Amino acid sequence: LMTRCLPGDRFQINFIGGEPLLYPEIIDEIANYAFQLAEKNELALRLSVITNGTRLFDSHALDILIKNKR
């Protein structure tokens, strides 16, 4: 889908459903790939994670969220 956007367009990926922070490594991998594509295609990318908050005390999950806040 990102390749259909024009340079300067905005693109958003939302991680929702269940508890996305159960697998923070997947969020990290998708985020890294998406940011690479966004940079290549000159897009403004925003990531959003909707969580019930139970995993916010997991330092590994929190580190991944902070790392991908760009």
PyMOL Python script that loads the backbone (N, CA, C, O; Angstrom):
from pymol import cmd

cmd.read_pdbstr("""\
ATOM      1  N   LEU A   1       0.806  -1.204   0.000  1.00  0.00           N
ATOM      2  CA  LEU A   1       0.000   0.000   0.000  1.00  0.00           C
ATOM      3  C   LEU A   1       0.846   1.263   0.000  1.00  0.00           C
ATOM      4  O   LEU A   1       0.486   2.257  -0.631  1.00  0.00           O
ATOM      5  N   MET A   2       1.973   1.224   0.709  1.00  0.00           N
ATOM      6  CA  MET A   2       2.804   2.424   0.768  1.00  0.00           C
ATOM      7  C   MET A   2       3.314   2.832  -0.601  1.00  0.00           C
ATOM      8  O   MET A   2       3.519   4.017  -0.865  1.00  0.00           O
ATOM      9  N   THR A   3       3.515   1.862  -1.466  1.00  0.00           N
ATOM     10  CA  THR A   3       4.057   2.198  -2.781  1.00  0.00           C
ATOM     11  C   THR A   3       3.021   2.903  -3.652  1.00  0.00           C
ATOM     12  O   THR A   3       3.375   3.442  -4.701  1.00  0.00           O
ATOM     13  N   ARG A   4       1.770   2.914  -3.253  1.00  0.00           N
ATOM     14  CA  ARG A   4       0.730   3.632  -3.983  1.00  0.00           C
ATOM     15  C   ARG A   4       0.628   5.087  -3.554  1.00  0.00           C
ATOM     16  O   ARG A   4      -0.083   5.870  -4.184  1.00  0.00           O
ATOM     17  N   CYS A   5       1.312   5.450  -2.513  1.00  0.00           N
ATOM     18  CA  CYS A   5       1.285   6.814  -2.005  1.00  0.00           C
ATOM     19  C   CYS A   5       2.264   7.677  -2.795  1.00  0.00           C
ATOM     20  O   CYS A   5       3.211   7.179  -3.403  1.00  0.00           O
ATOM     21  N   LEU A   6       2.014   8.960  -2.769  1.00  0.00           N
ATOM     22  CA  LEU A   6       2.897   9.924  -3.417  1.00  0.00           C
ATOM     23  C   LEU A   6       3.845  10.530  -2.393  1.00  0.00           C
ATOM     24  O   LEU A   6       3.505  10.603  -1.212  1.00  0.00           O
ATOM     25  N   PRO A   7       5.036  10.968  -2.824  1.00  0.00           N
ATOM     26  CA  PRO A   7       5.954  11.617  -1.887  1.00  0.00           C
ATOM     27  C   PRO A   7       5.236  12.739  -1.135  1.00  0.00           C
ATOM     28  O   PRO A   7       4.502  13.536  -1.718  1.00  0.00           O
ATOM     29  N   GLY A   8       5.470  12.773   0.156  1.00  0.00           N
ATOM     30  CA  GLY A   8       4.850  13.781   1.001  1.00  0.00           C
ATOM     31  C   GLY A   8       3.544  13.329   1.643  1.00  0.00           C
ATOM     32  O   GLY A   8       3.048  13.975   2.566  1.00  0.00           O
ATOM     33  N   ASP A   9       2.984  12.220   1.156  1.00  0.00           N
ATOM     34  CA  ASP A   9       1.744  11.701   1.747  1.00  0.00           C
ATOM     35  C   ASP A   9       2.011  11.184   3.158  1.00  0.00           C
ATOM     36  O   ASP A   9       3.142  10.866   3.525  1.00  0.00           O
ATOM     37  N   ARG A  10       0.936  11.111   3.932  1.00  0.00           N
ATOM     38  CA  ARG A  10       1.010  10.553   5.283  1.00  0.00           C
ATOM     39  C   ARG A  10       0.455   9.132   5.250  1.00  0.00           C
ATOM     40  O   ARG A  10      -0.478   8.828   4.506  1.00  0.00           O
ATOM     41  N   PHE A  11       1.050   8.273   6.072  1.00  0.00           N
ATOM     42  CA  PHE A  11       0.663   6.874   6.123  1.00  0.00           C
ATOM     43  C   PHE A  11       0.671   6.462   7.588  1.00  0.00           C
ATOM     44  O   PHE A  11       1.589   6.822   8.325  1.00  0.00           O
ATOM     45  N   GLN A  12      -0.338   5.712   8.019  1.00  0.00           N
ATOM     46  CA  GLN A  12      -0.400   5.290   9.417  1.00  0.00           C
ATOM     47  C   GLN A  12      -0.634   3.790   9.498  1.00  0.00           C
ATOM     48  O   GLN A  12      -1.431   3.222   8.751  1.00  0.00           O
ATOM     49  N   ILE A  13       0.086   3.160  10.429  1.00  0.00           N
ATOM     50  CA  ILE A  13      -0.108   1.745  10.727  1.00  0.00           C
ATOM     51  C   ILE A  13      -0.587   1.654  12.170  1.00  0.00           C
ATOM     52  O   ILE A  13       0.035   2.204  13.079  1.00  0.00           O
ATOM     53  N   ASN A  14      -1.705   0.951  12.370  1.00  0.00           N
ATOM     54  CA  ASN A  14      -2.270   0.766  13.704  1.00  0.00           C
ATOM     55  C   ASN A  14      -2.128  -0.695  14.123  1.00  0.00           C
ATOM     56  O   ASN A  14      -2.518  -1.602  13.388  1.00  0.00           O
ATOM     57  N   PHE A  15      -1.574  -0.909  15.294  1.00  0.00           N
ATOM     58  CA  PHE A  15      -1.481  -2.247  15.875  1.00  0.00           C
ATOM     59  C   PHE A  15      -2.611  -2.356  16.897  1.00  0.00           C
ATOM     60  O   PHE A  15      -2.573  -1.716  17.947  1.00  0.00           O
ATOM     61  N   ILE A  16      -3.621  -3.178  16.577  1.00  0.00           N
ATOM     62  CA  ILE A  16      -4.798  -3.302  17.451  1.00  0.00           C
ATOM     63  C   ILE A  16      -5.221  -4.761  17.538  1.00  0.00           C
ATOM     64  O   ILE A  16      -4.728  -5.608  16.792  1.00  0.00           O
ATOM     65  N   GLY A  17      -6.107  -5.036  18.422  1.00  0.00           N
ATOM     66  CA  GLY A  17      -6.702  -6.367  18.517  1.00  0.00           C
ATOM     67  C   GLY A  17      -5.918  -7.279  19.433  1.00  0.00           C
ATOM     68  O   GLY A  17      -4.693  -7.363  19.344  1.00  0.00           O
ATOM     69  N   GLY A  18      -6.622  -7.954  20.304  1.00  0.00           N
ATOM     70  CA  GLY A  18      -5.925  -8.788  21.275  1.00  0.00           C
ATOM     71  C   GLY A  18      -5.038  -7.896  22.116  1.00  0.00           C
ATOM     72  O   GLY A  18      -5.490  -6.851  22.585  1.00  0.00           O
ATOM     73  N   GLU A  19      -3.835  -8.266  22.314  1.00  0.00           N
ATOM     74  CA  GLU A  19      -2.848  -7.433  23.008  1.00  0.00           C
ATOM     75  C   GLU A  19      -1.577  -7.426  22.180  1.00  0.00           C
ATOM     76  O   GLU A  19      -0.766  -8.346  22.287  1.00  0.00           O
ATOM     77  N   PRO A  20      -1.385  -6.379  21.334  1.00  0.00           N
ATOM     78  CA  PRO A  20      -0.233  -6.356  20.432  1.00  0.00           C
ATOM     79  C   PRO A  20       1.116  -6.393  21.147  1.00  0.00           C
ATOM     80  O   PRO A  20       2.118  -6.797  20.558  1.00  0.00           O
ATOM     81  N   LEU A  21       1.148  -5.977  22.405  1.00  0.00           N
ATOM     82  CA  LEU A  21       2.431  -5.971  23.109  1.00  0.00           C
ATOM     83  C   LEU A  21       2.845  -7.342  23.637  1.00  0.00           C
ATOM     84  O   LEU A  21       3.893  -7.470  24.270  1.00  0.00           O
ATOM     85  N   LEU A  22       2.030  -8.367  23.382  1.00  0.00           N
ATOM     86  CA  LEU A  22       2.472  -9.721  23.722  1.00  0.00           C
ATOM     87  C   LEU A  22       3.644 -10.141  22.840  1.00  0.00           C
ATOM     88  O   LEU A  22       4.450 -10.988  23.225  1.00  0.00           O
ATOM     89  N   TYR A  23       3.731  -9.545  21.665  1.00  0.00           N
ATOM     90  CA  TYR A  23       4.805  -9.860  20.710  1.00  0.00           C
ATOM     91  C   TYR A  23       5.488  -8.569  20.257  1.00  0.00           C
ATOM     92  O   TYR A  23       5.367  -8.183  19.094  1.00  0.00           O
ATOM     93  N   PRO A  24       6.200  -7.899  21.161  1.00  0.00           N
ATOM     94  CA  PRO A  24       6.804  -6.617  20.809  1.00  0.00           C
ATOM     95  C   PRO A  24       7.841  -6.724  19.691  1.00  0.00           C
ATOM     96  O   PRO A  24       8.069  -5.759  18.962  1.00  0.00           O
ATOM     97  N   GLU A  25       8.471  -7.896  19.553  1.00  0.00           N
ATOM     98  CA  GLU A  25       9.472  -8.061  18.491  1.00  0.00           C
ATOM     99  C   GLU A  25       8.828  -7.936  17.110  1.00  0.00           C
ATOM    100  O   GLU A  25       9.446  -7.417  16.181  1.00  0.00           O
ATOM    101  N   ILE A  26       7.592  -8.410  16.977  1.00  0.00           N
ATOM    102  CA  ILE A  26       6.889  -8.301  15.695  1.00  0.00           C
ATOM    103  C   ILE A  26       6.614  -6.835  15.382  1.00  0.00           C
ATOM    104  O   ILE A  26       6.801  -6.391  14.249  1.00  0.00           O
ATOM    105  N   ILE A  27       6.172  -6.091  16.381  1.00  0.00           N
ATOM    106  CA  ILE A  27       5.945  -4.653  16.185  1.00  0.00           C
ATOM    107  C   ILE A  27       7.248  -3.993  15.747  1.00  0.00           C
ATOM    108  O   ILE A  27       7.254  -3.167  14.834  1.00  0.00           O
ATOM    109  N   ASP A  28       8.344  -4.355  16.394  1.00  0.00           N
ATOM    110  CA  ASP A  28       9.648  -3.770  16.068  1.00  0.00           C
ATOM    111  C   ASP A  28      10.055  -4.083  14.634  1.00  0.00           C
ATOM    112  O   ASP A  28      10.525  -3.199  13.919  1.00  0.00           O
ATOM    113  N   GLU A  29       9.881  -5.326  14.207  1.00  0.00           N
ATOM    114  CA  GLU A  29      10.258  -5.701  12.839  1.00  0.00           C
ATOM    115  C   GLU A  29       9.389  -4.994  11.804  1.00  0.00           C
ATOM    116  O   GLU A  29       9.898  -4.493  10.801  1.00  0.00           O
ATOM    117  N   ILE A  30       8.101  -4.954  12.039  1.00  0.00           N
ATOM    118  CA  ILE A  30       7.202  -4.258  11.106  1.00  0.00           C
ATOM    119  C   ILE A  30       7.534  -2.778  11.073  1.00  0.00           C
ATOM    120  O   ILE A  30       7.562  -2.172  10.002  1.00  0.00           O
ATOM    121  N   ALA A  31       7.786  -2.191  12.232  1.00  0.00           N
ATOM    122  CA  ALA A  31       8.115  -0.765  12.299  1.00  0.00           C
ATOM    123  C   ALA A  31       9.404  -0.459  11.531  1.00  0.00           C
ATOM    124  O   ALA A  31       9.461   0.505  10.768  1.00  0.00           O
ATOM    125  N   ASN A  32      10.430  -1.276  11.733  1.00  0.00           N
ATOM    126  CA  ASN A  32      11.695  -1.051  11.019  1.00  0.00           C
ATOM    127  C   ASN A  32      11.487  -1.102   9.510  1.00  0.00           C
ATOM    128  O   ASN A  32      11.970  -0.237   8.779  1.00  0.00           O
ATOM    129  N   TYR A  33      10.773  -2.113   9.055  1.00  0.00           N
ATOM    130  CA  TYR A  33      10.512  -2.254   7.617  1.00  0.00           C
ATOM    131  C   TYR A  33       9.674  -1.090   7.102  1.00  0.00           C
ATOM    132  O   TYR A  33       9.973  -0.531   6.046  1.00  0.00           O
ATOM    133  N   ALA A  34       8.642  -0.726   7.826  1.00  0.00           N
ATOM    134  CA  ALA A  34       7.758   0.360   7.396  1.00  0.00           C
ATOM    135  C   ALA A  34       8.503   1.694   7.348  1.00  0.00           C
ATOM    136  O   ALA A  34       8.308   2.474   6.416  1.00  0.00           O
ATOM    137  N   PHE A  35       9.353   1.963   8.337  1.00  0.00           N
ATOM    138  CA  PHE A  35      10.117   3.212   8.326  1.00  0.00           C
ATOM    139  C   PHE A  35      11.112   3.244   7.165  1.00  0.00           C
ATOM    140  O   PHE A  35      11.349   4.303   6.584  1.00  0.00           O
ATOM    141  N   GLN A  36      11.693   2.100   6.824  1.00  0.00           N
ATOM    142  CA  GLN A  36      12.586   2.038   5.662  1.00  0.00           C
ATOM    143  C   GLN A  36      11.821   2.361   4.382  1.00  0.00           C
ATOM    144  O   GLN A  36      12.285   3.151   3.561  1.00  0.00           O
ATOM    145  N   LEU A  37      10.656   1.753   4.213  1.00  0.00           N
ATOM    146  CA  LEU A  37       9.838   2.027   3.033  1.00  0.00           C
ATOM    147  C   LEU A  37       9.375   3.481   2.992  1.00  0.00           C
ATOM    148  O   LEU A  37       9.374   4.114   1.937  1.00  0.00           O
ATOM    149  N   ALA A  38       8.988   3.992   4.135  1.00  0.00           N
ATOM    150  CA  ALA A  38       8.515   5.372   4.200  1.00  0.00           C
ATOM    151  C   ALA A  38       9.625   6.339   3.803  1.00  0.00           C
ATOM    152  O   ALA A  38       9.393   7.286   3.052  1.00  0.00           O
ATOM    153  N   GLU A  39      10.818   6.098   4.307  1.00  0.00           N
ATOM    154  CA  GLU A  39      11.944   6.967   3.955  1.00  0.00           C
ATOM    155  C   GLU A  39      12.245   6.874   2.464  1.00  0.00           C
ATOM    156  O   GLU A  39      12.462   7.891   1.806  1.00  0.00           O
ATOM    157  N   LYS A  40      12.258   5.673   1.941  1.00  0.00           N
ATOM    158  CA  LYS A  40      12.541   5.453   0.520  1.00  0.00           C
ATOM    159  C   LYS A  40      11.513   6.162  -0.373  1.00  0.00           C
ATOM    160  O   LYS A  40      11.862   6.702  -1.423  1.00  0.00           O
ATOM    161  N   ASN A  41      10.249   6.155   0.053  1.00  0.00           N
ATOM    162  CA  ASN A  41       9.171   6.750  -0.743  1.00  0.00           C
ATOM    163  C   ASN A  41       8.784   8.153  -0.293  1.00  0.00           C
ATOM    164  O   ASN A  41       7.781   8.702  -0.750  1.00  0.00           O
ATOM    165  N   GLU A  42       9.589   8.738   0.613  1.00  0.00           N
ATOM    166  CA  GLU A  42       9.376  10.100   1.104  1.00  0.00           C
ATOM    167  C   GLU A  42       7.971  10.282   1.691  1.00  0.00           C
ATOM    168  O   GLU A  42       7.248  11.219   1.352  1.00  0.00           O
ATOM    169  N   LEU A  43       7.617   9.361   2.574  1.00  0.00           N
ATOM    170  CA  LEU A  43       6.307   9.407   3.214  1.00  0.00           C
ATOM    171  C   LEU A  43       6.461   9.740   4.693  1.00  0.00           C
ATOM    172  O   LEU A  43       7.484   9.440   5.308  1.00  0.00           O
ATOM    173  N   ALA A  44       5.433  10.364   5.249  1.00  0.00           N
ATOM    174  CA  ALA A  44       5.386  10.618   6.682  1.00  0.00           C
ATOM    175  C   ALA A  44       4.649   9.448   7.320  1.00  0.00           C
ATOM    176  O   ALA A  44       3.450   9.273   7.099  1.00  0.00           O
ATOM    177  N   LEU A  45       5.351   8.654   8.103  1.00  0.00           N
ATOM    178  CA  LEU A  45       4.778   7.454   8.705  1.00  0.00           C
ATOM    179  C   LEU A  45       4.518   7.679  10.182  1.00  0.00           C
ATOM    180  O   LEU A  45       5.333   8.265  10.895  1.00  0.00           O
ATOM    181  N   ARG A  46       3.373   7.206  10.622  1.00  0.00           N
ATOM    182  CA  ARG A  46       3.030   7.244  12.042  1.00  0.00           C
ATOM    183  C   ARG A  46       2.576   5.851  12.446  1.00  0.00           C
ATOM    184  O   ARG A  46       1.806   5.206  11.734  1.00  0.00           O
ATOM    185  N   LEU A  47       3.065   5.389  13.604  1.00  0.00           N
ATOM    186  CA  LEU A  47       2.646   4.106  14.155  1.00  0.00           C
ATOM    187  C   LEU A  47       1.776   4.355  15.379  1.00  0.00           C
ATOM    188  O   LEU A  47       2.006   5.293  16.142  1.00  0.00           O
ATOM    189  N   SER A  48       0.782   3.506  15.552  1.00  0.00           N
ATOM    190  CA  SER A  48      -0.112   3.609  16.696  1.00  0.00           C
ATOM    191  C   SER A  48      -0.308   2.213  17.276  1.00  0.00           C
ATOM    192  O   SER A  48      -0.540   1.252  16.542  1.00  0.00           O
ATOM    193  N   VAL A  49      -0.212   2.110  18.607  1.00  0.00           N
ATOM    194  CA  VAL A  49      -0.438   0.841  19.286  1.00  0.00           C
ATOM    195  C   VAL A  49      -1.566   1.039  20.284  1.00  0.00           C
ATOM    196  O   VAL A  49      -1.469   1.865  21.191  1.00  0.00           O
ATOM    197  N   ILE A  50      -2.630   0.280  20.110  1.00  0.00           N
ATOM    198  CA  ILE A  50      -3.738   0.325  21.047  1.00  0.00           C
ATOM    199  C   ILE A  50      -3.608  -0.892  21.957  1.00  0.00           C
ATOM    200  O   ILE A  50      -3.666  -2.035  21.503  1.00  0.00           O
ATOM    201  N   THR A  51      -3.434  -0.628  23.234  1.00  0.00           N
ATOM    202  CA  THR A  51      -3.137  -1.674  24.199  1.00  0.00           C
ATOM    203  C   THR A  51      -4.054  -1.554  25.413  1.00  0.00           C
ATOM    204  O   THR A  51      -4.569  -0.476  25.708  1.00  0.00           O
ATOM    205  N   ASN A  52      -4.252  -2.665  26.110  1.00  0.00           N
ATOM    206  CA  ASN A  52      -5.005  -2.586  27.358  1.00  0.00           C
ATOM    207  C   ASN A  52      -4.087  -2.189  28.517  1.00  0.00           C
ATOM    208  O   ASN A  52      -4.550  -2.026  29.646  1.00  0.00           O
ATOM    209  N   GLY A  53      -2.818  -2.036  28.250  1.00  0.00           N
ATOM    210  CA  GLY A  53      -1.867  -1.521  29.229  1.00  0.00           C
ATOM    211  C   GLY A  53      -1.232  -2.565  30.134  1.00  0.00           C
ATOM    212  O   GLY A  53      -0.365  -2.225  30.938  1.00  0.00           O
ATOM    213  N   THR A  54      -1.636  -3.815  30.028  1.00  0.00           N
ATOM    214  CA  THR A  54      -1.094  -4.818  30.937  1.00  0.00           C
ATOM    215  C   THR A  54       0.379  -5.109  30.694  1.00  0.00           C
ATOM    216  O   THR A  54       1.073  -5.579  31.596  1.00  0.00           O
ATOM    217  N   ARG A  55       0.865  -4.836  29.492  1.00  0.00           N
ATOM    218  CA  ARG A  55       2.271  -5.126  29.169  1.00  0.00           C
ATOM    219  C   ARG A  55       3.169  -3.894  29.226  1.00  0.00           C
ATOM    220  O   ARG A  55       4.352  -3.974  28.896  1.00  0.00           O
ATOM    221  N   LEU A  56       2.617  -2.759  29.639  1.00  0.00           N
ATOM    222  CA  LEU A  56       3.435  -1.546  29.695  1.00  0.00           C
ATOM    223  C   LEU A  56       4.487  -1.599  30.792  1.00  0.00           C
ATOM    224  O   LEU A  56       5.418  -0.794  30.797  1.00  0.00           O
ATOM    225  N   PHE A  57       4.346  -2.539  31.721  1.00  0.00           N
ATOM    226  CA  PHE A  57       5.348  -2.684  32.771  1.00  0.00           C
ATOM    227  C   PHE A  57       6.455  -3.645  32.367  1.00  0.00           C
ATOM    228  O   PHE A  57       7.403  -3.855  33.124  1.00  0.00           O
ATOM    229  N   ASP A  58       6.341  -4.222  31.192  1.00  0.00           N
ATOM    230  CA  ASP A  58       7.381  -5.079  30.627  1.00  0.00           C
ATOM    231  C   ASP A  58       8.416  -4.152  29.991  1.00  0.00           C
ATOM    232  O   ASP A  58       8.134  -3.510  28.979  1.00  0.00           O
ATOM    233  N   SER A  59       9.595  -4.080  30.572  1.00  0.00           N
ATOM    234  CA  SER A  59      10.598  -3.117  30.104  1.00  0.00           C
ATOM    235  C   SER A  59      11.006  -3.369  28.651  1.00  0.00           C
ATOM    236  O   SER A  59      11.327  -2.425  27.929  1.00  0.00           O
ATOM    237  N   HIS A  60      10.998  -4.619  28.220  1.00  0.00           N
ATOM    238  CA  HIS A  60      11.357  -4.929  26.830  1.00  0.00           C
ATOM    239  C   HIS A  60      10.327  -4.339  25.864  1.00  0.00           C
ATOM    240  O   HIS A  60      10.691  -3.707  24.872  1.00  0.00           O
ATOM    241  N   ALA A  61       9.053  -4.547  26.154  1.00  0.00           N
ATOM    242  CA  ALA A  61       7.988  -3.996  25.308  1.00  0.00           C
ATOM    243  C   ALA A  61       8.034  -2.477  25.320  1.00  0.00           C
ATOM    244  O   ALA A  61       7.871  -1.842  24.278  1.00  0.00           O
ATOM    245  N   LEU A  62       8.250  -1.899  26.471  1.00  0.00           N
ATOM    246  CA  LEU A  62       8.313  -0.439  26.585  1.00  0.00           C
ATOM    247  C   LEU A  62       9.497   0.124  25.810  1.00  0.00           C
ATOM    248  O   LEU A  62       9.372   1.155  25.150  1.00  0.00           O
ATOM    249  N   ASP A  63      10.641  -0.542  25.886  1.00  0.00           N
ATOM    250  CA  ASP A  63      11.830  -0.095  25.124  1.00  0.00           C
ATOM    251  C   ASP A  63      11.539  -0.100  23.620  1.00  0.00           C
ATOM    252  O   ASP A  63      11.954   0.815  22.908  1.00  0.00           O
ATOM    253  N   ILE A  64      10.834  -1.114  23.137  1.00  0.00           N
ATOM    254  CA  ILE A  64      10.511  -1.188  21.714  1.00  0.00           C
ATOM    255  C   ILE A  64       9.564  -0.064  21.316  1.00  0.00           C
ATOM    256  O   ILE A  64       9.721   0.527  20.248  1.00  0.00           O
ATOM    257  N   LEU A  65       8.582   0.238  22.166  1.00  0.00           N
ATOM    258  CA  LEU A  65       7.677   1.352  21.866  1.00  0.00           C
ATOM    259  C   LEU A  65       8.429   2.679  21.798  1.00  0.00           C
ATOM    260  O   LEU A  65       8.213   3.481  20.889  1.00  0.00           O
ATOM    261  N   ILE A  66       9.301   2.897  22.755  1.00  0.00           N
ATOM    262  CA  ILE A  66      10.074   4.148  22.794  1.00  0.00           C
ATOM    263  C   ILE A  66      10.989   4.234  21.573  1.00  0.00           C
ATOM    264  O   ILE A  66      11.096   5.291  20.951  1.00  0.00           O
ATOM    265  N   LYS A  67      11.639   3.142  21.232  1.00  0.00           N
ATOM    266  CA  LYS A  67      12.550   3.122  20.090  1.00  0.00           C
ATOM    267  C   LYS A  67      11.843   3.501  18.792  1.00  0.00           C
ATOM    268  O   LYS A  67      12.418   4.176  17.937  1.00  0.00           O
ATOM    269  N   ASN A  68      10.600   3.065  18.651  1.00  0.00           N
ATOM    270  CA  ASN A  68       9.876   3.290  17.400  1.00  0.00           C
ATOM    271  C   ASN A  68       9.003   4.530  17.409  1.00  0.00           C
ATOM    272  O   ASN A  68       8.227   4.744  16.478  1.00  0.00           O
ATOM    273  N   LYS A  69       9.114   5.336  18.426  1.00  0.00           N
ATOM    274  CA  LYS A  69       8.401   6.620  18.448  1.00  0.00           C
ATOM    275  C   LYS A  69       9.270   7.621  17.689  1.00  0.00           C
ATOM    276  O   LYS A  69      10.260   8.134  18.210  1.00  0.00           O
ATOM    277  N   ARG A  70       8.880   7.880  16.472  1.00  0.00           N
ATOM    278  CA  ARG A  70       9.688   8.791  15.635  1.00  0.00           C
ATOM    279  C   ARG A  70       8.854   9.922  15.134  1.00  0.00           C
ATOM    280  O   ARG A  70       9.356  10.788  14.417  1.00  0.00           O
TER     281      ARG A  70
END
""", "prot")
cmd.dss("prot")
cmd.show_as("cartoon", "prot")
cmd.util.cbc("prot")
cmd.orient("prot")
